[in-house]
Amino acid sequence: DAEAAASGSVGLYIDLSNCNVCRKGLPATCSGTLIAPNLVLSARHCLDTPAVLNGTLERVVFAADMFSDSAVSRPVEKVLSTRDYGISSE
């Protein structure tokens, strides 16, 4: 919705249909901040946890209710992590 988009808050929709230990039909979610028209900043666990669960970061949602049929969303085109730049948190 307009309020969510104006604040820069976005939801990250994570498809867990390939997860063997997850409840079927329920996605995971995470949050992020729109820092450029085509760039979202989010916590590293929003990438690491879906990877462990065989999930896929599928789309960015611009709405307070990210499960609404009318929620505006865009597919994730590319994911980068600090690891891609040789930075490790360990």
N, C-alpha and C positions, 0 to 999 in steps of 0.2 A: 504494500500500500504506500501511498505518498509519504506518510509520516516515517515509515521505516526507511524508505529510500532517501528521504531528506536528511535523516540522522546518520546515514552511512552504515547502519546496522543491517546485516544480511544473515540469512540462515544457510547452512550447508547441509544438503540432503545427501545421505549416504545409503546407497543401496546395499542391503545385506542378504539378498536372495541367494547368494552362494555360500553363506555362512552355515556351518554344520551345527553350531551350538546356539544359534539365535532363534528367537520366536519368528516363525515364518510370516511374511506379509507386513512386518513392521520395520521401517527404516530406522537408522540412527540419525541423529542430528548433531550439529555443532554450530558455533556462531563465528562470525567474522566481521571485519570492518572494511568497507569499500574505501580504498585509499587512492584510487584513480578510476577512471571510467571502466577500465578492463582489468583491475587488479584488486584482489581481496587479501587482506592479512588475517591470518588465523593462527591459533596455537598449534604447536607441533603434534600434540596428541590427536588433533583432528585428522591427521594423516596417518600417524603410527597405529592407532587403535583400529581403524578400518582395515589397514593392511594385515594386521594380525588375525582379524576375523574374516578375511577373504572378502572384504567389502570394497565398494567402489565409490569414491567421491564423485557423485553424479552431476549435481547442479547447484547453482547459487540461487537462492530464493529471496525476492524482495517483498516480503510481506510479514506482518506480525503473526499470521497463522499460515505457516509454511505447508500445511496439509490441505489448505483450501484449494478447490478446483480453479478458483479465480486468481490464485497467487501467480504473480509474474515471476518467471524464472529464466535462467540462461544455463546452457550446458557448460560444464567445466571443460576448457580446452587444453589446459596445461597445468601441471602441478610442479612447483619447485620447493625445495627444502634447503635448509642450511647445509645439508650434506652435499647438495649439488655444487656448493661453492667451497667444499673441503673444510667446512666448519663442523666440529663435533661438540656436543654438549657433555660428552663423557670425560 
